[in-house]
Amino acid sequence: MSGERDNRTISGERGRGVVLRVAAALLLVVGAGWWWSARPRSEADPRLLTWRLAAEQLLPETGDQETAETLVLAAGADYAKTDDLDGGAFLISVVCAGPDDSSVRVSLGEGEEDSGRGLRCSGSRTPEVFSVGVGSRLHLRVVVDQAGPIIFRYTLERSAQG
């Protein structure tokens, strides 16, 4: 009789082991499915990569730059940034790339008193270069019109004359 009891105990342990393995496998499958469904979806405009490459070719990275940044801005976006600098004369170069009829308004002053300068983002693009004198801060504001998204790139380097 004790042999039957030992066989039943072994069979019960095997059964529990099988149940645990099946539960672990099921948990793994459910977790993988959840992870796959929760992943971020890339809904980016496929043209953005082409525009980014164009902007970065027109304003490439150099060792002389104080700063350089490439931004993706939506239609109607209002982007502002302030850079703390040591003061002096600087050259700021800007370029944008985007869909037909897209443009931005770039201003370097604080507040609404600086209406800025318009820059087309479609068609043939050439960087705009501004020479500016800076005390301790450079204020950059970019306002995108109603066509977008656009790629905006700017570089800032100390002027050789400063």
ABEGO torsion letter per residue (X at the ends): XAAAAAAAAAAAAAAAAAAAAAAAAAAAAAAAAAAAAABBBBABBAAAAAAAAAAAAABBBBAABABBBBBBBBBGBBBBBBBBBAEEBBBBBBBBBBBBGBBBBBBABBEAABAEBBBBABEBBBBBBBBBBBBABBBBBBBBBABOBBBBBBBBBBBAAX
